[in-house]
């Protein structure tokens, strides 16, 4: 999370330093709150909240008027929808926010289980970075580096180890504790420019019938 926060802040600050005329255009004609939002992003620490805490916040808010929500049924184990993510970032915290320690039931088998007592044993060391106006910008996790635990998790998920022999060999012949994340580049473009529709931020659009190779 520290690395992801520094990465996003660096990228946004770089755009602010090198493309001020472009940002002034977007601030004038696309989103007149863009400049202030980007300044806050690079100058303030990102919020951090566990998945369990995020669920409790959402439940309290939804209870006020469930009719305002497309997906009002939220409980531990719910895969957060975009409306939930955006409420957390735009209304509750009003800044970029990391949600971490997700239920392992809704995450991939290769994510490392959290150690400790309940409810930690039900969660994995995974995180998402949510930003106002976009929702999820980054998703990442610590990977399970222990071969025996990885095989157990694959069995629980009903996966055939033969299909993942190459992945298991990465653990069998040596590895170290490690983690990683992925950033949605077009989502970052949307955030930095205030663009509402991600289709307007894709340099090389993909649509039915357009893939020649």
Backbone as CSV, one residue per row, in Angstrom:
resi,resn,N_x,N_y,N_z,CA_x,CA_y,CA_z,C_x,C_y,C_z
1,UNK,0.831,-1.206,0.000,0.000,0.000,0.000,0.868,1.261,0.000
2,UNK,1.968,1.217,0.761,2.881,2.370,0.749,3.422,2.613,-0.659
3,UNK,3.813,1.523,-1.315,4.370,1.631,-2.660,3.331,2.153,-3.644
4,UNK,2.120,1.621,-3.575,1.053,2.038,-4.493,0.699,3.503,-4.286
5,UNK,0.657,3.944,-3.034,0.350,5.351,-2.751,1.416,6.268,-3.333
6,UNK,2.672,5.910,-3.123,3.773,6.726,-3.653,3.746,6.752,-5.180
7,UNK,3.419,5.617,-5.778,3.369,5.507,-7.242,2.308,6.430,-7.830
8,UNK,1.095,6.370,-7.274,-0.004,7.188,-7.786,0.291,8.673,-7.570
9,UNK,0.801,9.014,-6.416,1.113,10.424,-6.146,2.188,10.943,-7.106
10,UNK,3.183,10.119,-7.366,4.239,10.523,-8.293,3.678,10.760,-9.692
11,UNK,2.838,9.831,-10.148,2.286,9.945,-11.497,1.424,11.189,-11.639
12,UNK,0.572,11.432,-10.646,-0.306,12.607,-10.705,0.503,13.893,-10.607
13,UNK,1.503,13.934,-9.722,2.337,15.120,-9.590,3.105,15.392,-10.883
14,UNK,3.540,14.323,-11.555,4.261,14.488,-12.815,3.371,15.148,-13.873
15,UNK,2.132,14.724,-13.942,1.205,15.337,-14.891,0.966,16.803,-14.533
16,UNK,0.800,17.074,-13.241,0.566,18.458,-12.810,1.760,19.356,-13.148
17,UNK,2.962,18.807,-13.045,4.167,19.602,-13.299,4.431,19.793,-14.790
18,UNK,4.113,18.800,-15.622,4.496,18.840,-17.028,3.361,19.197,-17.985
19,UNK,2.117,19.089,-17.535,0.977,19.353,-18.428,-0.019,20.341,-17.820
20,UNK,0.441,21.465,-17.297,-0.483,22.391,-16.634,-1.548,22.960,-17.576
21,UNK,-1.203,23.183,-18.843,-2.183,23.727,-19.778,-3.296,22.722,-20.062
22,UNK,-2.922,21.461,-20.198,-3.932,20.422,-20.413,-4.871,20.328,-19.217
23,UNK,-4.305,20.348,-18.009,-5.134,20.241,-16.817,-6.027,21.464,-16.658
24,UNK,-5.532,22.636,-17.041,-6.361,23.838,-16.989,-7.548,23.714,-17.936
25,UNK,-7.324,23.104,-19.092,-8.408,22.866,-20.053,-9.458,21.941,-19.454
26,UNK,-9.004,20.802,-18.900,-9.952,19.848,-18.319,-10.686,20.461,-17.125
27,UNK,-9.975,21.272,-16.345,-10.600,21.906,-15.187,-11.674,22.905,-15.617
28,UNK,-11.486,23.549,-16.767,-12.435,24.560,-17.253,-13.623,23.950,-17.979
29,UNK,-13.380,22.891,-18.754,-14.427,22.395,-19.651,-14.967,21.001,-19.315
30,UNK,-14.297,20.290,-18.426,-14.739,18.930,-18.111,-15.181,18.804,-16.658
31,UNK,-14.347,19.253,-15.727,-14.643,19.111,-14.298,-13.980,20.260,-13.553
32,UNK,-14.761,21.214,-13.101,-14.167,22.399,-12.460,-13.672,22.142,-11.034
33,UNK,-13.808,20.926,-10.544,-13.248,20.568,-9.239,-11.982,19.722,-9.381
34,UNK,-11.552,19.530,-10.622,-10.439,18.628,-10.886,-9.154,19.092,-10.211
35,UNK,-8.806,20.368,-10.360,-7.548,20.875,-9.823,-7.430,20.668,-8.327
36,UNK,-8.488,21.018,-7.605,-8.465,20.852,-6.156,-8.371,19.403,-5.741
37,UNK,-9.047,18.519,-6.490,-9.019,17.106,-6.169,-7.621,16.522,-6.355
38,UNK,-6.945,16.902,-7.431,-5.587,16.408,-7.668,-4.608,16.953,-6.634
39,UNK,-4.780,18.227,-6.243,-3.913,18.806,-5.215,-4.054,18.057,-3.900
40,UNK,-5.280,17.730,-3.538,-5.497,16.995,-2.286,-4.890,15.605,-2.355
41,UNK,-4.977,14.978,-3.539,-4.449,13.628,-3.672,-2.956,13.587,-3.392
42,UNK,-2.207,14.540,-3.956,-0.744,14.489,-3.817,-0.265,15.040,-2.475
43,UNK,-1.096,15.800,-1.786,-0.645,16.448,-0.553,-1.120,15.761,0.722
44,UNK,-2.140,14.923,0.633,-2.699,14.304,1.830,-2.483,12.797,1.813
45,UNK,-2.329,12.197,2.993,-2.186,10.731,3.039,-3.488,10.049,2.636
46,UNK,-3.378,8.907,1.991,-4.563,8.140,1.614,-5.187,7.520,2.865
47,UNK,-6.492,7.418,2.879,-7.178,6.751,3.977,-6.982,5.244,3.854
48,UNK,-7.122,4.542,4.961,-6.990,3.083,4.967,-8.043,2.498,5.898
49,UNK,-8.755,1.488,5.426,-9.821,0.872,6.214,-9.894,-0.604,5.850
50,UNK,-10.140,-1.458,6.836,-10.283,-2.872,6.529,-11.610,-3.107,5.810
51,UNK,-11.690,-4.213,5.109,-12.935,-4.577,4.430,-14.082,-4.663,5.434
52,UNK,-13.839,-5.277,6.584,-14.894,-5.421,7.598,-15.408,-4.063,8.054
53,UNK,-14.498,-3.116,8.257,-14.911,-1.765,8.658,-15.687,-1.078,7.540
54,UNK,-15.267,-1.288,6.294,-15.970,-0.701,5.153,-17.397,-1.232,5.064
55,UNK,-17.583,-2.531,5.314,-18.913,-3.126,5.286,-19.800,-2.497,6.358
56,UNK,-19.263,-2.297,7.550,-20.041,-1.688,8.632,-20.455,-0.261,8.278
57,UNK,-19.564,0.495,7.664,-19.889,1.866,7.250,-20.993,1.864,6.191
58,UNK,-20.882,0.962,5.232,-21.885,0.871,4.172,-23.233,0.439,4.728
59,UNK,-23.247,-0.519,5.619,-24.502,-0.983,6.191,-25.219,0.139,6.923
60,UNK,-24.473,0.939,7.674,-25.076,2.055,8.404,-25.652,3.098,7.448
61,UNK,-24.956,3.366,6.352,-25.427,4.357,5.387,-26.629,3.846,4.600
62,UNK,-26.571,2.616,4.149,-27.653,2.046,3.357,-28.936,1.951,4.172
63,UNK,-28.793,1.687,5.474,-29.971,1.565,6.343,-30.784,2.857,6.395
64,UNK,-30.165,3.996,6.118,-30.881,5.273,6.137,-31.940,5.341,5.042
65,UNK,-31.612,4.788,3.855,-32.562,4.772,2.740,-32.105,3.756,1.701
66,UNK,-32.491,2.494,1.859,-32.052,1.447,0.927,-32.480,1.693,-0.511
67,UNK,-33.549,2.478,-0.721,-34.058,2.696,-2.075,-33.087,3.485,-2.944
68,UNK,-32.110,4.148,-2.352,-31.145,4.939,-3.113,-30.035,4.077,-3.719
69,UNK,-30.022,2.804,-3.358,-28.925,1.938,-3.756,-29.397,0.874,-4.726
70,UNK,-28.595,0.626,-5.731,-28.894,-0.451,-6.669,-28.631,-1.810,-6.028
71,UNK,-27.616,-1.869,-5.153,-27.271,-3.107,-4.457,-27.262,-2.843,-2.949
72,UNK,-28.433,-2.851,-2.318,-28.519,-2.505,-0.892,-28.117,-3.632,0.058
73,UNK,-28.067,-4.859,-0.428,-27.742,-5.991,0.438,-26.227,-6.147,0.546
74,UNK,-25.684,-5.673,1.660,-24.236,-5.707,1.870,-23.950,-6.397,3.193
75,UNK,-23.085,-7.387,3.150,-22.667,-8.103,4.348,-21.266,-8.640,4.125
76,UNK,-20.657,-9.203,5.195,-19.324,-9.771,5.057,-19.364,-10.872,4.000
77,UNK,-18.513,-10.751,2.995,-18.520,-11.683,1.877,-19.070,-11.081,0.604
78,UNK,-19.648,-9.874,0.693,-20.154,-9.183,-0.487,-18.984,-8.618,-1.287
79,UNK,-19.007,-8.845,-2.600,-18.010,-8.245,-3.484,-18.484,-6.827,-3.785
80,UNK,-17.754,-5.829,-3.317,-18.208,-4.452,-3.400,-18.467,-4.023,-4.844
81,UNK,-19.602,-3.378,-5.065,-19.949,-2.847,-6.377,-19.355,-1.448,-6.523
82,UNK,-19.383,-0.929,-7.741,-18.820,0.398,-7.990,-19.498,1.455,-7.134
83,UNK,-20.818,1.355,-6.938,-21.512,2.363,-6.136,-21.035,2.332,-4.681
84,UNK,-20.685,1.151,-4.185,-20.158,1.054,-2.830,-18.756,1.669,-2.756
85,UNK,-17.927,1.358,-3.733,-16.561,1.880,-3.749,-16.556,3.400,-3.873
86,UNK,-17.407,3.921,-4.746,-17.419,5.369,-4.948,-17.979,6.100,-3.732
87,UNK,-18.935,5.501,-3.047,-19.448,6.149,-1.832,-18.351,6.256,-0.784
88,UNK,-17.574,5.186,-0.623,-16.483,5.209,0.349,-15.477,6.310,0.026
89,UNK,-15.106,6.416,-1.256,-14.080,7.386,-1.654,-14.623,8.809,-1.728
90,UNK,-15.859,8.974,-2.227,-16.387,10.311,-2.512,-17.176,10.920,-1.353
91,UNK,-17.861,10.101,-0.586,-18.726,10.617,0.469,-18.152,10.400,1.869
92,UNK,-17.752,9.170,2.152,-17.314,8.857,3.506,-15.935,9.438,3.817
93,UNK,-14.961,9.194,2.919,-13.598,9.633,3.201,-13.167,10.846,2.371
94,UNK,-13.855,11.081,1.246,-13.581,12.246,0.379,-12.118,12.301,-0.074
95,UNK,-11.532,11.144,-0.275,-10.149,11.072,-0.745,-9.874,9.651,-1.213
96,UNK,-8.676,9.428,-1.692,-8.271,8.070,-2.061,-8.230,7.198,-0.817
97,UNK,-8.667,5.947,-0.958,-8.758,5.070,0.201,-8.366,3.646,-0.167
98,UNK,-7.563,3.034,0.701,-7.252,1.617,0.569,-8.251,0.812,1.396
99,UNK,-8.851,-0.182,0.767,-9.635,-1.181,1.486,-8.822,-2.464,1.449
100,UNK,-8.585,-3.073,2.617,-7.693,-4.231,2.652,-8.243,-5.339,3.550
101,UNK,-7.620,-6.508,3.457,-8.043,-7.716,4.174,-9.443,-8.152,3.743
102,UNK,-9.531,-8.553,2.493,-10.799,-9.008,1.914,-11.091,-10.457,2.298
103,UNK,-12.363,-10.871,2.285,-12.691,-12.282,2.536,-12.043,-13.178,1.488
104,UNK,-11.453,-14.267,1.931,-10.778,-15.143,0.969,-11.766,-15.831,0.041
105,UNK,-13.035,-15.906,0.436,-14.040,-16.574,-0.391,-14.295,-15.844,-1.699
106,UNK,-13.989,-14.547,-1.767,-14.254,-13.780,-2.984,-12.959,-13.372,-3.695
107,UNK,-11.842,-13.955,-3.272,-10.560,-13.612,-3.884,-9.899,-14.864,-4.473
108,UNK,-8.881,-14.647,-5.285,-8.218,-15.737,-6.003,-7.425,-16.641,-5.063
109,UNK,-7.235,-17.888,-5.493,-6.604,-18.904,-4.658,-5.162,-18.585,-4.303
110,UNK,-4.488,-17.774,-5.132,-3.058,-17.532,-4.916,-2.779,-16.421,-3.906
111,UNK,-3.836,-15.796,-3.352,-3.620,-14.740,-2.366,-3.373,-15.352,-0.993
112,UNK,-2.452,-14.772,-0.256,-2.003,-15.365,1.006,-3.021,-15.138,2.119
113,UNK,-3.377,-16.207,2.825,-4.275,-16.086,3.972,-3.613,-15.245,5.059
114,UNK,-4.428,-14.413,5.719,-3.919,-13.685,6.870,-3.768,-14.642,8.049
115,UNK,-2.703,-14.453,8.817,-2.486,-15.255,10.014,-3.230,-14.628,11.191
116,UNK,-3.383,-15.389,12.264,-3.985,-14.835,13.465,-5.326,-15.455,13.779
117,UNK,-6.041,-14.786,14.656,-7.326,-15.286,15.144,-8.459,-14.824,14.252
118,UNK,-9.645,-15.407,14.457,-10.830,-14.964,13.723,-11.077,-13.494,14.051
119,UNK,-11.541,-12.633,13.108,-11.920,-13.041,11.746,-10.771,-13.049,10.733
120,UNK,-9.528,-12.849,11.221,-8.403,-12.779,10.291,-8.262,-14.033,9.443
121,UNK,-8.592,-15.196,10.030,-8.439,-16.443,9.289,-9.396,-16.533,8.100
122,UNK,-10.397,-15.663,8.043,-11.338,-15.659,6.934,-10.904,-14.716,5.820
123,UNK,-9.793,-14.031,5.996,-9.393,-12.995,5.055,-8.032,-13.271,4.442
124,UNK,-7.765,-12.585,3.351,-6.467,-12.660,2.689,-5.828,-11.281,2.650
125,UNK,-4.508,-11.265,2.474,-3.756,-10.011,2.440,-3.895,-9.370,1.063
126,UNK,-5.103,-8.861,0.799,-5.410,-8.219,-0.482,-5.874,-6.796,-0.237
127,UNK,-5.667,-5.941,-1.204,-6.090,-4.545,-1.073,-6.558,-3.994,-2.408
128,UNK,-7.462,-3.024,-2.339,-7.882,-2.232,-3.497,-7.695,-0.765,-3.151
129,UNK,-7.274,0.024,-4.138,-7.220,1.473,-3.972,-8.412,2.082,-4.699
130,UNK,-9.246,2.800,-3.955,-10.426,3.448,-4.511,-10.188,4.948,-4.562
131,UNK,-10.578,5.571,-5.683,-10.403,7.016,-5.806,-11.722,7.661,-6.227
132,UNK,-11.958,8.901,-5.793,-13.205,9.590,-6.152,-13.376,9.707,-7.655
133,UNK,-14.605,9.507,-8.112,-14.923,9.672,-9.517,-14.666,8.455,-10.373
134,UNK,-13.920,7.491,-9.855,-13.545,6.317,-10.639,-13.957,5.029,-9.944
135,UNK,-13.677,4.944,-8.653,-13.839,3.688,-7.942,-12.490,3.006,-7.848
136,UNK,-12.428,1.717,-8.166,-11.184,0.978,-8.032,-10.160,1.423,-9.072
137,UNK,-8.980,1.781,-8.594,-7.873,2.167,-9.473,-6.776,1.103,-9.459
138,UNK,-6.546,0.502,-8.303,-5.501,-0.504,-8.142,-6.071,-1.692,-7.383
139,UNK,-5.646,-2.888,-7.773,-5.931,-4.087,-7.012,-4.652,-4.864,-6.819
140,UNK,-4.438,-5.398,-5.617,-3.209,-6.133,-5.384,-3.297,-7.028,-4.169
141,UNK,-2.261,-7.832,-3.973,-2.256,-8.730,-2.830,-0.862,-9.273,-2.581
142,UNK,-0.697,-9.862,-1.384,0.463,-10.700,-1.125,0.152,-12.074,-1.688
143,UNK,1.126,-12.699,-2.317,0.926,-14.019,-2.910,1.299,-15.117,-1.905
144,UNK,0.652,-16.248,-2.041,0.977,-17.397,-1.184,2.276,-18.036,-1.666
145,UNK,3.325,-17.913,-0.853,4.631,-18.438,-1.272,4.883,-19.849,-0.756
146,UNK,4.018,-20.358,0.130,4.221,-21.683,0.719,3.521,-22.733,-0.146
147,UNK,4.307,-23.681,-0.662,3.771,-24.668,-1.592,2.638,-25.486,-0.975
148,UNK,2.807,-25.941,0.256,1.772,-26.770,0.873,0.467,-26.013,1.045
149,UNK,0.556,-24.763,1.446,-0.646,-23.948,1.614,-1.298,-23.666,0.267
150,UNK,-0.479,-23.454,-0.753,-1.013,-23.189,-2.086,-1.784,-24.402,-2.604
151,UNK,-1.241,-25.589,-2.380,-1.927,-26.813,-2.799,-3.237,-27.000,-2.041
152,UNK,-3.243,-26.665,-0.754,-4.477,-26.745,0.034,-5.547,-25.810,-0.529
153,UNK,-5.155,-24.601,-0.842,-6.108,-23.619,-1.357,-6.632,-24.024,-2.737
154,UNK,-5.776,-24.619,-3.557,-6.214,-25.081,-4.864,-7.230,-26.216,-4.721
155,UNK,-6.992,-27.104,-3.760,-7.929,-28.196,-3.514,-9.277,-27.653,-3.047
156,UNK,-9.244,-26.648,-2.187,-10.476,-26.033,-1.703,-11.259,-25.403,-2.854
157,UNK,-10.538,-24.871,-3.836,-11.177,-24.209,-4.973,-11.543,-25.184,-6.084
158,UNK,-11.185,-26.473,-5.910,-11.500,-27.476,-6.920,-10.645,-27.368,-8.171
159,UNK,-9.414,-26.891,-8.026,-8.518,-26.723,-9.173,-7.583,-27.920,-9.310
160,UNK,-7.288,-28.294,-10.526,-6.409,-29.420,-10.806,-4.960,-28.934,-10.811
161,UNK,-4.116,-29.449,-9.893,-2.712,-29.008,-9.845,-1.973,-29.208,-11.166
162,UNK,-2.373,-30.194,-11.959,-1.710,-30.445,-13.234,-1.856,-29.253,-14.182
163,UNK,-2.944,-28.532,-14.055,-3.156,-27.359,-14.910,-2.261,-26.189,-14.518
164,UNK,-1.714,-26.257,-13.324,-0.907,-25.144,-12.804,0.499,-25.608,-12.444
165,UNK,0.993,-26.638,-13.131,2.307,-27.195,-12.790,3.400,-26.144,-12.831
166,UNK,3.340,-25.272,-13.837,4.376,-24.244,-13.999,4.338,-23.241,-12.839
167,UNK,3.128,-22.949,-12.365,2.984,-21.997,-11.252,3.475,-22.630,-9.953
168,UNK,3.149,-23.899,-9.765,3.591,-24.601,-8.567,5.104,-24.762,-8.551
169,UNK,5.712,-24.934,-9.728,7.173,-25.057,-9.785,7.867,-23.783,-9.305
170,UNK,7.212,-22.647,-9.483,7.793,-21.395,-8.993,7.934,-21.423,-7.479
171,UNK,7.049,-22.156,-6.817,7.126,-22.303,-5.362,8.033,-23.496,-4.992
172,UNK,7.931,-24.559,-5.748,8.650,-25.795,-5.426,10.164,-25.595,-5.479
173,UNK,10.631,-24.789,-6.429,12.075,-24.641,-6.617,12.610,-23.308,-6.113
174,UNK,11.872,-22.702,-5.192,12.418,-21.530,-4.529,11.649,-20.260,-4.791
175,UNK,11.266,-19.593,-3.724,10.586,-18.315,-3.835,10.786,-17.563,-2.534
176,UNK,10.268,-16.385,-2.467,10.359,-15.558,-1.256,8.993,-14.915,-1.032
177,UNK,8.702,-14.459,0.175,7.460,-13.709,0.398,7.425,-12.498,-0.536
178,UNK,6.309,-12.313,-1.221,6.236,-11.226,-2.194,4.786,-10.788,-2.394
179,UNK,4.635,-9.612,-2.930,3.316,-9.052,-3.201,3.378,-8.228,-4.474
180,UNK,2.231,-7.903,-5.006,2.197,-7.088,-6.216,0.832,-6.489,-6.425
181,UNK,0.736,-5.596,-7.391,-0.548,-4.974,-7.696,-0.587,-4.553,-9.154
182,UNK,-1.788,-4.301,-9.634,-1.967,-3.814,-10.992,-2.785,-2.540,-10.973
183,UNK,-2.414,-1.593,-11.818,-3.124,-0.315,-11.927,-3.813,-0.244,-13.280
184,UNK,-5.081,0.170,-13.264,-5.812,0.359,-14.504,-5.397,1.669,-15.160
185,UNK,-4.614,1.581,-16.254,-4.057,2.806,-16.840,-5.152,3.751,-17.329
186,UNK,-6.152,3.203,-18.034,-7.226,4.075,-18.528,-7.996,4.695,-17.377
187,UNK,-8.130,3.962,-16.280,-8.804,4.525,-15.099,-8.002,5.681,-14.520
188,UNK,-6.672,5.557,-14.548,-5.829,6.659,-14.086,-6.001,7.876,-14.989
189,UNK,-6.082,7.645,-16.304,-6.308,8.747,-17.242,-7.642,9.427,-16.935
190,UNK,-8.675,8.624,-16.675,-9.980,9.188,-16.307,-9.856,10.061,-15.068
191,UNK,-9.165,9.562,-14.066,-9.051,10.304,-12.816,-8.301,11.622,-13.003
192,UNK,-7.181,11.581,-13.712,-6.338,12.768,-13.853,-6.997,13.832,-14.734
193,UNK,-7.840,13.403,-15.668,-8.460,14.358,-16.596,-9.902,14.694,-16.245
194,UNK,-10.480,13.967,-15.290,-11.878,14.212,-14.954,-12.847,13.613,-15.955
195,UNK,-12.356,12.745,-16.837,-13.201,12.122,-17.856,-14.148,11.118,-17.200
196,UNK,-15.429,11.191,-17.530,-16.427,10.357,-16.861,-16.508,8.955,-17.443
197,UNK,-16.358,8.835,-18.749,-16.539,7.540,-19.408,-15.187,6.976,-19.816
198,UNK,-14.890,5.777,-19.352,-13.577,5.187,-19.622,-13.354,4.959,-21.113
199,UNK,-14.415,4.833,-21.895,-14.247,4.649,-23.339,-13.561,5.852,-23.984
200,UNK,-13.672,7.014,-23.345,-13.023,8.213,-23.877,-11.561,8.321,-23.463
201,UNK,-11.098,7.362,-22.650,-9.720,7.403,-22.168,-8.868,6.270,-22.724
202,UNK,-9.442,5.460,-23.602,-8.723,4.311,-24.157,-8.053,4.711,-25.465
203,UNK,-6.738,4.606,-25.503,-6.001,5.029,-26.695,-6.281,4.130,-27.891
204,UNK,-6.441,2.843,-27.628,-6.684,1.877,-28.704,-7.954,1.103,-28.362
205,UNK,-9.103,1.634,-28.743,-10.387,1.037,-28.337,-10.554,-0.390,-28.834
206,UNK,-11.219,-1.203,-28.025,-11.553,-2.576,-28.399,-13.077,-2.684,-28.443
207,UNK,-13.584,-3.215,-29.529,-15.022,-3.399,-29.666,-15.254,-4.565,-30.622
208,UNK,-16.436,-5.148,-30.620,-16.687,-6.338,-31.456,-16.327,-6.106,-32.910
209,UNK,-15.551,-7.029,-33.481,-15.167,-6.954,-34.879,-13.919,-6.161,-35.151
210,UNK,-13.262,-5.608,-34.113,-12.108,-4.724,-34.339,-10.765,-5.430,-34.184
211,UNK,-10.758,-6.667,-33.675,-9.497,-7.380,-33.443,-9.089,-8.137,-34.708
212,UNK,-8.071,-7.643,-35.385,-7.670,-8.233,-36.667,-6.674,-9.368,-36.491
213,UNK,-6.017,-9.431,-35.360,-4.946,-10.423,-35.203,-5.211,-11.288,-33.977
